[in-house]
Amino acid sequence: MRIAPTILTLLTLTSCSADAGFGGDATSTFTSADADADADADADSDADVDTYTPPPEEEGDFLLRPPAQTDVYVFVANPDRNTVTRVNVRTLDVDTTRVGVDPQIVLTTPDYQSAVVFNRGDDSVTLIDADTLDKTTVDVRDNFNDMVLTPDGSHAVLWHNKAKEQPDDPDVEGLQSFNEASFVRIATGEHFPMAVGFNPRMVRFTPDSTLAVVVADAYLATVDLSVSAPTPRLIELVPDVLSPPTAEEVIVAADGSFAWVRQFGATELLVVDLDTAAVTSRAAGDNPTDLDLSHDGTQVIAVARGSEELWVYEADDPDVQPLVLPLPSGAPYGSLLVDPAGEKGILYTTATSTERYAVWDRLTDVVRERDLVKPVDGVAINPTGESLLIFHSDADGPDTEPLFAGSWAITMVALSDLRTNPLLLPAEPTGYANGTDGTWGFFIMEDEPYLEVLDYRTLLHNEYALRSLPTFVGVLPDLTDDGDAPPAWVSQEHELGRISFYDPDDNSLETLTGFELNSEIE
């Protein structure tokens, strides 16, 4: 299962799919053994295949906000009020502190000492002491919309991520750069602005947090974070080539040895030696559209949408022959989501109107397909890897179930036997969260004053009325071993602050209003 730099023969496979049906009852199962028998049968039809290339996949999980929590607190941004709320998980006491304008992202450091807030409205970062709520404000470069922390929480990195542009983004005033990133050292508040290549798309780190890797359209920037004044080293990915394929994604091996880069529309991956900056290429089928790292960091997995294949590489040894697994033909899967245990992979596409998904069993390499009521807009797996939540937009496809035509929808899936429950929604989902024990899911919708509760065991749902429109939803960390599920929280629109806590164990919903009053006291 290891890679050589030769391009393997691409196989065209026939499909065993059934007609689309409500609830996903029609199925097909496909294994790599089916490939050889069907290759010759499809050879004559290959010349007639449309050469149209679908657009890139959109994988961003923008509805899920990462939990900003410590061992005691959860921090919630309130963009409309320019504040951050701190909830004590043990007592449910609530405190609020003012930050910058329009706080959008809150992250907490792994040592539980700090909350880091990105303020979109005034291009700043607020560093908050988790215990005392003491604050330091750091100005960063203009027009950013994304932020990540290093694994050890020593640095925050901010940049403009084109994939995360929103309709309500502030209007740009004055000059605008598309090459910049800001690195903020959390302990000191030092700011290190730098140019990292045109259109930075993604930031990764070595596990020891000493090196940041930024992928841009044509460059890979590496930043040594162990020095006193970090500066970028720019590595041109395809030297001496005009208009090379656009780099979209980067994966860093668990041992920090190599960075793997995926380019849209290419037939190979680029491998960058992070010590020498040498760039080599490896075959990857036709048009790889997704790149993932296995849960243990040892394997790189590419989805070759054009040739309908999965390519599995050894992350720290690019010269080893890969496993090439053929996929069912006729369904242009371009995205992969691997479950937390690394046992299953969910294959889907957001680039075409395909009412279908597949489950890849990584132990047997069997791929099982299922139909859906609508095309896929996004996919999420719960923390235990036992349940799947599929989001559907209001756009329809050729085989959309008529009952769901023109409407938003979600589908709950039990991955043990692929049972489903598709739900018709009155509005677009704006946020979701999953309980840590894999039992419960929660989501909210635009302009709908409800908390929606999903039971992944029964595939049933319940709806709870809120006192005002929700803004964000999340789940408190589980700090005890009492067997009880931790509450979910929903922050809501209210000039004095409002947050509700839902307890799945007794189906109770408690609401606290007015906690913003203490934010006026310094």
FIRO-288339 format. One record per residue (C-alpha): residue in one letter; y, x, z. Coordinates in steps of 0.25 Angstrom, whole numbers. Example, Ala and Ser with C-alpha at 12.3 -4.5 7.8 and 13.67 -1.06 7.14 Angstrom:
2
ATOM res     v     u     w
ATOM   A   -18    49    31
ATOM   S    -4    55    29
END
This chain:
522
ATOM res     v     u     w
ATOM   M     0     0     0
ATOM   R    10    11    -3
ATOM   I    19    14   -14
ATOM   A    20    23   -26
ATOM   P    32    25   -35
ATOM   T    25    18   -47
ATOM   I    27     4   -51
ATOM   L    15    -4   -50
ATOM   T    11   -15   -60
ATOM   L    17   -28   -57
ATOM   L     8   -40   -58
ATOM   T    11   -54   -62
ATOM   L     4   -64   -53
ATOM   T     1   -79   -55
ATOM   S     5   -89   -44
ATOM   C    -4   -98   -36
ATOM   S     7  -107   -31
ATOM   A     6  -122   -30
ATOM   D    17  -132   -33
ATOM   A    28  -133   -22
ATOM   G    26  -143   -12
ATOM   F    33  -148     1
ATOM   G    30  -140    13
ATOM   G    24  -128     6
ATOM   D    10  -133     5
ATOM   A     7  -127    -9
ATOM   T     2  -113    -8
ATOM   S    -3  -101   -15
ATOM   T    -9   -88   -10
ATOM   F    -8   -75   -17
ATOM   T   -15   -61   -15
ATOM   S   -13   -48   -23
ATOM   A   -28   -50   -28
ATOM   D   -22   -61   -37
ATOM   A   -13   -52   -45
ATOM   D   -23   -45   -54
ATOM   A   -29   -58   -59
ATOM   D   -16   -64   -63
ATOM   A    -9   -53   -69
ATOM   D   -15   -54   -83
ATOM   A   -13   -69   -83
ATOM   D     2   -68   -81
ATOM   A     5   -56   -91
ATOM   D     8   -64  -103
ATOM   S    18   -72   -95
ATOM   D    26   -60   -90
ATOM   A    34   -58  -102
ATOM   D    40   -73  -101
ATOM   V    45   -71   -86
ATOM   D    59   -73   -85
ATOM   T    67   -60   -82
ATOM   Y    77   -67   -73
ATOM   T    78   -59   -60
ATOM   P    81   -68   -48
ATOM   P    92   -64   -38
ATOM   P    90   -55   -26
ATOM   E    83   -62   -14
ATOM   E    92   -66    -2
ATOM   E    84   -63    11
ATOM   G    96   -62    21
ATOM   D    92   -70    33
ATOM   F   106   -75    36
ATOM   L   103   -87    44
ATOM   L    96   -78    55
ATOM   R   106   -71    64
ATOM   P    99   -60    71
ATOM   P    98   -62    86
ATOM   A   110   -55    93
ATOM   Q   103   -54   107
ATOM   T   101   -44   118
ATOM   D    91   -45   130
ATOM   V   100   -55   136
ATOM   Y   110   -60   126
ATOM   V   112   -67   113
ATOM   F   125   -65   105
ATOM   V   130   -76    95
ATOM   A   141   -75    86
ATOM   N   152   -86    85
ATOM   P   159   -83    72
ATOM   D   169   -95    73
ATOM   R   173   -91    87
ATOM   N   173   -76    85
ATOM   T   164   -74    97
ATOM   V   150   -70   101
ATOM   T   142   -78   111
ATOM   R   132   -71   121
ATOM   V   121   -79   126
ATOM   N   113   -74   138
ATOM   V    99   -77   134
ATOM   R    94   -79   149
ATOM   T   105   -88   154
ATOM   L   111   -93   141
ATOM   D   124   -89   147
ATOM   V   134   -88   135
ATOM   D   146   -79   134
ATOM   T   155   -77   122
ATOM   T   164   -65   118
ATOM   R   174   -64   106
ATOM   V   172   -55    95
ATOM   G   178   -53    81
ATOM   V   181   -63    70
ATOM   D   169   -71    65
ATOM   P   157   -64    71
ATOM   Q   145   -65    62
ATOM   I   134   -56    67
ATOM   V   130   -52    81
ATOM   L   119   -41    84
ATOM   T   114   -35    97
ATOM   T   110   -21    99
ATOM   P    95   -18   103
ATOM   D   100   -12   116
ATOM   Y   106   -26   120
ATOM   Q   119   -20   123
ATOM   S   128   -25   112
ATOM   A   131   -36   102
ATOM   V   137   -32    89
ATOM   V   145   -43    82
ATOM   F   150   -42    67
ATOM   N   163   -50    66
ATOM   R   165   -54    51
ATOM   G   179   -59    52
ATOM   D   186   -47    57
ATOM   D   176   -36    52
ATOM   S   172   -31    66
ATOM   V   160   -29    75
ATOM   T   161   -33    90
ATOM   L   152   -24    99
ATOM   I   148   -33   112
ATOM   D   142   -28   124
ATOM   A   131   -37   126
ATOM   D   132   -38   142
ATOM   T   147   -37   144
ATOM   L   152   -43   130
ATOM   D   162   -31   129
ATOM   K   166   -29   115
ATOM   T   170   -18   105
ATOM   T   175   -22    91
ATOM   V   173   -13    79
ATOM   D   180   -16    66
ATOM   V   171   -14    54
ATOM   R   173   -14    39
ATOM   D   178   -27    32
ATOM   N   170   -38    26
ATOM   F   156   -36    32
ATOM   N   146   -47    35
ATOM   D   133   -40    40
ATOM   M   129   -31    52
ATOM   V   116   -25    57
ATOM   L   113   -16    69
ATOM   T   105    -3    69
ATOM   P    91    -5    76
ATOM   D    96     2    88
ATOM   G   109    -6    88
ATOM   S   118     7    87
ATOM   H   125     3    75
ATOM   A   130   -10    68
ATOM   V   131   -10    52
ATOM   L   140   -19    45
ATOM   W   142   -22    30
ATOM   H   145   -32    20
ATOM   N   131   -38    16
ATOM   K   133   -46     3
ATOM   A   121   -54     6
ATOM   K   127   -60    19
ATOM   E   140   -65    12
ATOM   Q   144   -79    17
ATOM   P   153   -89    12
ATOM   D   162   -88    25
ATOM   D   163   -73    24
ATOM   P   178   -69    26
ATOM   D   187   -67    14
ATOM   V   188   -52    10
ATOM   E   202   -46    12
ATOM   G   207   -33     6
ATOM   L   197   -23     1
ATOM   Q   182   -25     2
ATOM   S   171   -14     1
ATOM   F   157   -17    -2
ATOM   N   152    -3     2
ATOM   E   154    -3    17
ATOM   A   147    -4    30
ATOM   S   151    -2    45
ATOM   F   143     5    55
ATOM   V   147     2    70
ATOM   R   141    10    81
ATOM   I   138     0    92
ATOM   A   140     9   104
ATOM   T   153    15   101
ATOM   G   159     5    91
ATOM   E   161    15    80
ATOM   H   163    11    66
ATOM   F   157    18    54
ATOM   P   161    12    41
ATOM   M   155    17    28
ATOM   A   152    14    14
ATOM   V   137    12    11
ATOM   G   136     8    -4
ATOM   F   141    -4   -12
ATOM   N   136   -18    -6
ATOM   P   128   -14     6
ATOM   R   116   -24     8
ATOM   M   108   -19    20
ATOM   V   107   -10    31
ATOM   R    94    -4    37
ATOM   F    92     6    48
ATOM   T    81    16    52
ATOM   P    74    11    64
ATOM   D    80    22    73
ATOM   S    94    17    69
ATOM   T    99    31    64
ATOM   L   100    27    50
ATOM   A   106    15    43
ATOM   V   103    12    28
ATOM   V   112     3    20
ATOM   V   108    -2     6
ATOM   A   119    -5    -4
ATOM   D   118    -8   -19
ATOM   A   116     6   -23
ATOM   Y   116    15   -11
ATOM   L   108    17     2
ATOM   A   117    21    13
ATOM   T   111    28    25
ATOM   V   119    30    38
ATOM   D   115    39    49
ATOM   L   119    32    62
ATOM   S   115    43    71
ATOM   V   127    51    68
ATOM   S   141    50    75
ATOM   A   148    45    62
ATOM   P   138    38    52
ATOM   T   141    39    37
ATOM   P   133    34    25
ATOM   R   124    42    16
ATOM   L   124    34     3
ATOM   I   111    35    -6
ATOM   E   112    30   -20
ATOM   L    99    22   -22
ATOM   V    99    24   -38
ATOM   P   107    36   -42
ATOM   D   112    37   -56
ATOM   V   109    23   -60
ATOM   L   120    13   -63
ATOM   S   118    -1   -58
ATOM   P   105     1   -50
ATOM   P    98   -11   -44
ATOM   T   105   -16   -32
ATOM   A    99   -11   -18
ATOM   E    97   -23    -9
ATOM   E    88   -19     2
ATOM   V    84    -7    11
ATOM   I    72    -5    20
ATOM   V    71     7    29
ATOM   A    57    12    33
ATOM   A    54    11    48
ATOM   D    54    26    50
ATOM   G    67    27    43
ATOM   S    62    36    32
ATOM   F    65    27    19
ATOM   A    74    16    15
ATOM   W    68     7     4
ATOM   V    79     0    -5
ATOM   R    77   -12   -14
ATOM   Q    85   -15   -26
ATOM   F    86   -28   -33
ATOM   G    79   -29   -46
ATOM   A    73   -15   -45
ATOM   T    58   -12   -47
ATOM   E    58    -1   -36
ATOM   L    62     1   -22
ATOM   L    71    13   -18
ATOM   V    66    22    -6
ATOM   V    77    31     1
ATOM   D    72    42     9
ATOM   L    82    41    21
ATOM   D    81    56    25
ATOM   T    83    62    11
ATOM   A    90    50     4
ATOM   A    81    51    -8
ATOM   V    79    38   -16
ATOM   T    66    35   -23
ATOM   S    60    22   -29
ATOM   R    47    15   -27
ATOM   A    41     4   -36
ATOM   A    43   -10   -30
ATOM   G    39   -20   -41
ATOM   D    49   -29   -49
ATOM   N    62   -33   -42
ATOM   P    60   -31   -27
ATOM   T    68   -41   -20
ATOM   D    65   -39    -5
ATOM   L    62   -27     4
ATOM   D    56   -28    18
ATOM   L    51   -19    29
ATOM   S    38   -22    36
ATOM   H    39   -26    50
ATOM   D    35   -12    55
ATOM   G    44    -5    45
ATOM   T    33     2    38
ATOM   Q    32    -5    25
ATOM   V    43    -9    14
ATOM   I    40   -22     7
ATOM   A    46   -26    -6
ATOM   V    46   -39   -13
ATOM   A    46   -37   -29
ATOM   R    50   -51   -33
ATOM   G    50   -47   -48
ATOM   S    35   -43   -48
ATOM   E    31   -52   -37
ATOM   E    26   -41   -28
ATOM   L    27   -35   -14
ATOM   W    28   -20   -12
ATOM   V    24   -14     1
ATOM   Y    28     0     4
ATOM   E    27    10    15
ATOM   A    41    11    21
ATOM   D    40    26    25
ATOM   D    32    31    13
ATOM   P    38    26    -1
ATOM   D    27    34    -8
ATOM   V    16    26    -4
ATOM   Q    10    15   -13
ATOM   P    15     1   -10
ATOM   L     7   -12    -8
ATOM   V    11   -21   -20
ATOM   L     7   -35   -17
ATOM   P     8   -45   -29
ATOM   L    15   -59   -25
ATOM   P    12   -72   -32
ATOM   S    20   -74   -45
ATOM   G    29   -85   -48
ATOM   A    36   -85   -34
ATOM   P    47   -74   -35
ATOM   Y    46   -69   -20
ATOM   G    57   -59   -17
ATOM   S    59   -59    -2
ATOM   L    50   -55     9
ATOM   L    51   -58    24
ATOM   V    40   -51    33
ATOM   D    37   -58    46
ATOM   P    39   -50    59
ATOM   A    25   -46    61
ATOM   G    24   -41    47
ATOM   E    12   -50    43
ATOM   K    18   -59    33
ATOM   G    29   -58    23
ATOM   I    36   -71    17
ATOM   L    40   -70     2
ATOM   Y    50   -79    -3
ATOM   T    62   -79   -13
ATOM   T    77   -83   -11
ATOM   A    81   -79   -26
ATOM   T    74   -90   -33
ATOM   S    71  -105   -30
ATOM   T    56  -103   -26
ATOM   E    50  -113   -17
ATOM   R    40  -104   -12
ATOM   Y    37   -92    -2
ATOM   A    25   -83     1
ATOM   V    19   -77    14
ATOM   W    13   -63    12
ATOM   D     2   -60    22
ATOM   R     4   -45    24
ATOM   L   -10   -43    30
ATOM   T   -17   -48    18
ATOM   D    -6   -48     7
ATOM   V    -9   -62     4
ATOM   V     3   -70    -1
ATOM   R     4   -85     2
ATOM   E    14   -94    -5
ATOM   R    20  -107    -1
ATOM   D    29  -117    -7
ATOM   L    42  -121    -1
ATOM   V    51  -134    -2
ATOM   K    63  -126    -7
ATOM   P    67  -111   -11
ATOM   V    69  -101     0
ATOM   D    82   -97     5
ATOM   G    77   -89    17
ATOM   V    65   -86    25
ATOM   A    63   -82    40
ATOM   I    51   -79    48
ATOM   N    51   -82    63
ATOM   P    49   -70    73
ATOM   T    34   -71    75
ATOM   G    31   -72    60
ATOM   E    24   -86    61
ATOM   S    35   -95    55
ATOM   L    44   -95    43
ATOM   L    57  -102    40
ATOM   I    61  -103    26
ATOM   F    75  -108    22
ATOM   H    78  -115    10
ATOM   S    92  -117     4
ATOM   D    97  -130    -3
ATOM   A    94  -125   -17
ATOM   D    81  -130   -23
ATOM   G    71  -124   -32
ATOM   P    62  -129   -43
ATOM   D    51  -134   -33
ATOM   T    60  -138   -22
ATOM   E    54  -150   -14
ATOM   P    63  -162   -18
ATOM   L    65  -166    -3
ATOM   F    72  -152    -1
ATOM   A    80  -152   -13
ATOM   G    95  -148   -11
ATOM   S    93  -146     4
ATOM   W    92  -135    14
ATOM   A    78  -133    20
ATOM   I    69  -124    29
ATOM   T    54  -122    29
ATOM   M    46  -118    42
ATOM   V    33  -111    39
ATOM   A    22  -107    48
ATOM   L    17   -94    43
ATOM   S     3   -96    49
ATOM   D    -1  -107    39
ATOM   L    12  -108    30
ATOM   R    15  -123    35
ATOM   T    29  -127    32
ATOM   N    39  -137    36
ATOM   P    51  -138    27
ATOM   L    64  -144    33
ATOM   L    75  -151    25
ATOM   L    89  -146    30
ATOM   P   102  -153    30
ATOM   A   110  -140    29
ATOM   E   109  -125    27
ATOM   P   103  -117    38
ATOM   T   113  -108    44
ATOM   G   105  -100    55
ATOM   Y    91   -99    61
ATOM   A    83   -92    71
ATOM   N    69   -91    76
ATOM   G    63   -91    90
ATOM   T    57   -78    94
ATOM   D    43   -84    97
ATOM   G    42   -89    83
ATOM   T    41  -104    87
ATOM   W    55  -109    84
ATOM   G    66  -108    73
ATOM   F    80  -113    74
ATOM   F    91  -115    63
ATOM   I   104  -121    61
ATOM   M   111  -127    49
ATOM   E   125  -128    43
ATOM   D   134  -139    48
ATOM   E   121  -145    56
ATOM   P   123  -146    71
ATOM   Y   108  -144    74
ATOM   L    98  -133    79
ATOM   E    85  -134    71
ATOM   V    73  -130    78
ATOM   L    60  -126    71
ATOM   D    46  -126    77
ATOM   Y    38  -115    69
ATOM   R    25  -120    76
ATOM   T    26  -134    71
ATOM   L    36  -132    60
ATOM   L    44  -144    66
ATOM   H    59  -144    69
ATOM   N    69  -150    78
ATOM   E    84  -152    77
ATOM   Y    94  -151    89
ATOM   A   108  -156    88
ATOM   L   119  -146    91
ATOM   R   133  -149    96
ATOM   S   140  -142    85
ATOM   L   137  -134    72
ATOM   P   128  -122    74
ATOM   T   132  -108    70
ATOM   F   121   -99    74
ATOM   V   107  -100    79
ATOM   G    98   -90    86
ATOM   V    87   -89    97
ATOM   L    88   -82   110
ATOM   P    79   -70   113
ATOM   D    67   -73   121
ATOM   L    69   -65   134
ATOM   T    58   -71   143
ATOM   D    43   -72   142
ATOM   D    42   -86   147
ATOM   G    37   -92   134
ATOM   D    49  -100   131
ATOM   A    56   -99   118
ATOM   P    70   -94   119
ATOM   P    81  -104   115
ATOM   A    88  -104   102
ATOM   W   104  -104   102
ATOM   V   113  -111    92
ATOM   S   128  -107    92
ATOM   Q   137  -118    87
ATOM   E   151  -121    83
ATOM   H   160  -124    94
ATOM   E   174  -118    98
ATOM   L   170  -115   112
ATOM   G   156  -110   108
ATOM   R   143  -118   108
ATOM   I   129  -113   109
ATOM   S   116  -121   110
ATOM   F   102  -116   115
ATOM   Y    89  -123   111
ATOM   D    77  -121   120
ATOM   P    64  -123   111
ATOM   D    55  -125   123
ATOM   D    62  -137   128
ATOM   N    70  -141   115
ATOM   S    83  -141   123
ATOM   L    96  -138   117
ATOM   E   108  -133   126
ATOM   T   122  -131   122
ATOM   L   133  -122   128
ATOM   T   147  -125   123
ATOM   G   160  -118   127
ATOM   F   156  -103   130
ATOM   E   167   -98   120
ATOM   L   177  -100   131
ATOM   N   173   -87   138
ATOM   S   175   -79   125
ATOM   E   190   -81   128
ATOM   I   189   -72   141
ATOM   E   189   -57   140
END
